[in-house]
Amino acid sequence: MAAPLVLVVLVAVTVRAALYRSSLADFISERVEVSSPLNAWKRVVEGLALLDLGVSPYSGAVFHETPLIIYLFHFLIEYAELVFMITDVLTAVALYLAIQDFNRAVFKKQKLLIELDKYAADVAELIRTPMEMHHIPLKVALFYLLNPYTVMSCVAKSTCAINNTVTAFFILATMKGSAFLSAVFLALATYQSLYPLTLFAPALLYLLQRQFIPIKLKSKSFWLYTMQYAALYLCSLVVIICLSFFLLNSWDFIPSVYGFILSVPDLTPNIGLFWYFFAEMFEHFSLFFVCVFQINVFFYTIPLAIKLKEHPMFFMFVQIAIISIFKSYPTVGDIALYMAFLPLWSHLYRFLRNIFILSCVLIVCSLLFPVLWHLWIYAGSANSNFYYAITLTFNIGQILLISDYFYAFLRREYYLTHGLHLTRQDGTEAMLVLK
């Protein structure tokens, strides 16, 4: 599979290089769907200019990236385009390797369950085969590298691409079973954008499975391993934050980065749910609703951990999607990461109910974003309600898409243990209804 992967990488790099040299590069970099106040390249350049003048980049209200990012580009500013292309390639390769490892683990688990007679007798068509799973890693890499969302994010030089790379290496380390590297990359991802904190739970569950440790609250081995992983994660996070302090000799980056993410002071329009809601809200209600909106990202972690404790990879996929939908400053680059995992769940397609309609909704919304923006900002024939309406539709489409996959996953798992042909006690055919 190395040759097809190299071919995909070459095509992806060629497309990005061509777009960098085209007139579309400036247009894409200005799109609010691609760059947010948190990761826009213009703001990185302004932060670098302040740093070169001996002024803290966080002294104003412009730069909100982390210190490690600004010092990375302090040395590599002349090669920024190359850096972003390399990060995309590294993300794709990391996902490719991670899915290879995950598929091997799935096949071993499936073989064991068949030997233990845990599956129903009539579910042979639901059993995944090595041939079916063989091309999935390549499809995942292809879905990431050639996704228009990823390409636009790279061309705009949005630092979201770097966040995706760190998250991809965290997933790879977790799939490899390396608790230390998993904790380090998770700490780095949390340091970059805070919300990956919620990925602690699926990573821990997967590592526990790799170590054959029972997931029981009364188990001493469960709590011991959990404490070890938590300690590795917290120590890594503290080391990274202290390194940032030594680079800047100041703690100014904490309110400027994490305070900015949590308090949402910049209401520049984007594809998220925050900006319009808080632009229309009375000031004395804003703190309460900021807390409600932010808690929403973290709220689903515990119930999902309970429901999907035996399936941590699917849990991780759902959690990444939730982050990309409900974070305060989302961009299309965030969406591209979880969409890369869709080929991994190709065996669920037969159980999806609305995949065609939802795909059409997401495509149409993506095309209408620049149209309604132009009507609002330039033509003056529309207003913010129009743009937020399409944003809301886009996010509802994503929520329904993830819900559809969640339903399909649970339905397949039920059929595996109870059989495809369900009957009532009187022998008549039964219909499965998930509530």
Solvent accessible surface area in square Angstrom, and as a share of the most:
residue,aa,sasa,rsa
1,M,65,0.29
2,A,73,0.57
3,A,77,0.59
4,P,51,0.32
5,L,19,0.10
6,V,86,0.49
7,L,113,0.56
8,V,17,0.10
9,V,25,0.14
10,L,106,0.53
11,V,65,0.37
12,A,1,0.00
13,V,47,0.27
14,T,89,0.52
15,V,58,0.33
16,R,2,0.01
17,A,39,0.30
18,A,62,0.48
19,L,36,0.18
20,Y,19,0.07
21,R,185,0.68
22,S,44,0.28
23,S,103,0.67
24,L,92,0.46
25,A,17,0.13
26,D,108,0.56
27,F,109,0.45
28,I,13,0.07
29,S,41,0.26
30,E,101,0.45
31,R,22,0.08
32,V,17,0.10
33,E,10,0.04
34,V,1,0.01
35,S,15,0.10
36,S,3,0.02
37,P,5,0.03
38,L,19,0.10
39,N,9,0.05
40,A,15,0.12
41,W,33,0.11
42,K,131,0.56
43,R,56,0.20
44,V,1,0.01
45,V,66,0.38
46,E,83,0.37
47,G,0,0.00
48,L,12,0.06
49,A,50,0.39
50,L,51,0.25
51,L,31,0.16
52,D,97,0.50
53,L,137,0.68
54,G,71,0.69
55,V,63,0.36
56,S,38,0.24
57,P,1,0.00
58,Y,11,0.04
59,S,75,0.49
60,G,44,0.42
61,A,82,0.63
62,V,53,0.31
63,F,1,0.01
64,H,14,0.06
65,E,8,0.03
66,T,0,0.00
67,P,0,0.00
68,L,45,0.23
69,I,6,0.03
70,I,0,0.00
71,Y,47,0.18
72,L,65,0.32
73,F,0,0.00
74,H,68,0.30
75,F,153,0.64
76,L,61,0.30
77,I,64,0.33
78,E,147,0.66
79,Y,128,0.49
80,A,6,0.05
81,E,49,0.22
82,L,93,0.46
83,V,19,0.11
84,F,0,0.00
85,M,24,0.11
86,I,82,0.42
87,T,15,0.09
88,D,1,0.00
89,V,31,0.18
90,L,74,0.37
91,T,0,0.00
92,A,0,0.00
93,V,47,0.27
94,A,1,0.01
95,L,0,0.00
96,Y,13,0.05
97,L,66,0.33
98,A,0,0.00
99,I,0,0.00
100,Q,53,0.24
101,D,19,0.10
102,F,18,0.08
103,N,13,0.07
104,R,133,0.49
105,A,34,0.26
106,V,31,0.18
107,F,77,0.32
108,K,147,0.62
109,K,81,0.34
110,Q,13,0.06
111,K,114,0.48
112,L,96,0.48
113,L,45,0.22
114,I,84,0.43
115,E,117,0.52
116,L,101,0.50
117,D,118,0.61
118,K,115,0.49
119,Y,39,0.15
120,A,26,0.20
121,A,111,0.86
122,D,55,0.28
123,V,3,0.02
124,A,85,0.66
125,E,116,0.52
126,L,9,0.05
127,I,37,0.19
128,R,10,0.04
129,T,66,0.38
130,P,81,0.51
131,M,147,0.66
132,E,72,0.32
133,M,7,0.03
134,H,95,0.43
135,H,84,0.37
136,I,2,0.01
137,P,6,0.04
138,L,27,0.14
139,K,90,0.38
140,V,0,0.00
141,A,0,0.00
142,L,65,0.32
143,F,87,0.36
144,Y,1,0.00
145,L,0,0.00
146,L,66,0.33
147,N,20,0.10
148,P,91,0.57
149,Y,23,0.09
150,T,3,0.02
151,V,13,0.07
152,M,55,0.25
153,S,3,0.02
154,C,1,0.00
155,V,3,0.02
156,A,1,0.01
157,K,40,0.17
158,S,0,0.00
159,T,0,0.00
160,C,0,0.00
161,A,2,0.02
162,I,16,0.08
163,N,22,0.11
164,N,7,0.04
165,T,12,0.07
166,V,15,0.09
167,T,9,0.06
168,A,0,0.00
169,F,57,0.24
170,F,0,0.00
171,I,0,0.00
172,L,24,0.12
173,A,7,0.05
174,T,0,0.00
175,M,0,0.00
176,K,96,0.41
177,G,17,0.16
178,S,35,0.23
179,A,23,0.18
180,F,118,0.49
181,L,83,0.41
182,S,0,0.00
183,A,0,0.00
184,V,40,0.23
185,F,50,0.21
186,L,0,0.00
187,A,0,0.00
188,L,44,0.22
189,A,2,0.01
190,T,6,0.03
191,Y,1,0.00
192,Q,11,0.05
193,S,10,0.06
194,L,34,0.17
195,Y,2,0.01
196,P,11,0.07
197,L,77,0.38
198,T,7,0.04
199,L,2,0.01
200,F,41,0.17
201,A,21,0.17
202,P,0,0.00
203,A,0,0.00
204,L,14,0.07
205,L,14,0.07
206,Y,10,0.04
207,L,0,0.00
208,L,0,0.00
209,Q,52,0.23
210,R,93,0.34
211,Q,90,0.40
212,F,185,0.77
213,I,30,0.15
214,P,66,0.42
215,I,38,0.19
216,K,131,0.56
217,L,131,0.65
218,K,199,0.84
219,S,19,0.12
220,K,181,0.77
221,S,50,0.32
222,F,17,0.07
223,W,119,0.42
224,L,113,0.56
225,Y,28,0.11
226,T,18,0.10
227,M,124,0.56
228,Q,92,0.41
229,Y,2,0.01
230,A,24,0.18
231,A,50,0.39
232,L,60,0.30
233,Y,8,0.03
234,L,100,0.50
235,C,81,0.49
236,S,16,0.10
237,L,31,0.15
238,V,88,0.51
239,V,97,0.56
240,I,18,0.09
241,I,40,0.20
242,C,47,0.28
243,L,85,0.42
244,S,0,0.00
245,F,48,0.20
246,F,151,0.63
247,L,63,0.31
248,L,28,0.14
249,N,121,0.62
250,S,28,0.18
251,W,120,0.42
252,D,66,0.34
253,F,0,0.00
254,I,66,0.34
255,P,88,0.56
256,S,19,0.12
257,V,1,0.01
258,Y,25,0.10
259,G,28,0.27
260,F,11,0.05
261,I,1,0.01
262,L,72,0.36
263,S,62,0.40
264,V,9,0.05
265,P,85,0.53
266,D,33,0.17
267,L,62,0.31
268,T,49,0.29
269,P,22,0.14
270,N,1,0.01
271,I,2,0.01
272,G,0,0.00
273,L,25,0.12
274,F,4,0.02
275,W,10,0.03
276,Y,44,0.17
277,F,74,0.31
278,F,19,0.08
279,A,60,0.46
280,E,117,0.52
281,M,36,0.16
282,F,146,0.61
283,E,147,0.66
284,H,142,0.64
285,F,97,0.40
286,S,26,0.17
287,L,134,0.67
288,F,128,0.53
289,F,62,0.26
290,V,18,0.11
291,C,60,0.36
292,V,67,0.39
293,F,43,0.18
294,Q,12,0.05
295,I,102,0.52
296,N,40,0.21
297,V,0,0.00
298,F,62,0.26
299,F,131,0.54
300,Y,71,0.27
301,T,18,0.11
302,I,125,0.64
303,P,67,0.42
304,L,20,0.10
305,A,22,0.17
306,I,124,0.63
307,K,118,0.50
308,L,1,0.00
309,K,81,0.34
310,E,86,0.39
311,H,49,0.22
312,P,4,0.03
313,M,3,0.01
314,F,1,0.01
315,F,0,0.00
316,M,2,0.01
317,F,2,0.01
318,V,6,0.04
319,Q,0,0.00
320,I,9,0.04
321,A,0,0.00
322,I,16,0.08
323,I,17,0.09
324,S,3,0.02
325,I,3,0.02
326,F,28,0.12
327,K,14,0.06
328,S,1,0.01
329,Y,3,0.01
330,P,2,0.01
331,T,0,0.00
332,V,5,0.03
333,G,1,0.01
334,D,15,0.08
335,I,0,0.00
336,A,0,0.00
337,L,8,0.04
338,Y,0,0.00
339,M,23,0.10
340,A,0,0.00
341,F,2,0.01
342,L,23,0.12
343,P,4,0.02
344,L,0,0.00
345,W,6,0.02
346,S,33,0.22
347,H,27,0.12
348,L,0,0.00
349,Y,104,0.40
350,R,133,0.49
351,F,9,0.04
352,L,18,0.09
353,R,137,0.50
354,N,64,0.33
355,I,60,0.30
356,F,155,0.65
357,I,108,0.55
358,L,7,0.04
359,S,41,0.27
360,C,50,0.30
361,V,43,0.25
362,L,11,0.05
363,I,107,0.54
364,V,76,0.43
365,C,3,0.02
366,S,31,0.20
367,L,122,0.61
368,L,62,0.31
369,F,5,0.02
370,P,49,0.31
371,V,74,0.43
372,L,26,0.13
373,W,32,0.11
374,H,97,0.43
375,L,61,0.30
376,W,56,0.20
377,I,80,0.41
378,Y,154,0.58
379,A,58,0.45
380,G,58,0.56
381,S,82,0.53
382,A,15,0.12
383,N,68,0.35
384,S,26,0.17
385,N,78,0.40
386,F,97,0.41
387,Y,0,0.00
388,Y,29,0.11
389,A,54,0.42
390,I,18,0.09
391,T,0,0.00
392,L,72,0.36
393,T,59,0.34
394,F,1,0.00
395,N,2,0.01
396,I,84,0.43
397,G,2,0.02
398,Q,1,0.01
399,I,61,0.31
400,L,90,0.45
401,L,5,0.02
402,I,13,0.07
403,S,51,0.33
404,D,2,0.01
405,Y,2,0.01
406,F,50,0.21
407,Y,34,0.13
408,A,0,0.00
409,F,10,0.04
410,L,36,0.18
411,R,64,0.23
412,R,16,0.06
413,E,43,0.19
414,Y,77,0.29
415,Y,17,0.06
416,L,5,0.02
417,T,76,0.44
418,H,105,0.47
419,G,3,0.03
420,L,29,0.15
421,H,143,0.64
422,L,28,0.14
423,T,90,0.52
424,R,136,0.50
425,Q,194,0.86
426,D,108,0.56
427,G,54,0.52
428,T,68,0.40
429,E,142,0.64
430,A,30,0.23
431,M,165,0.74
432,L,28,0.14
433,V,96,0.55
434,L,61,0.30
435,K,232,0.98
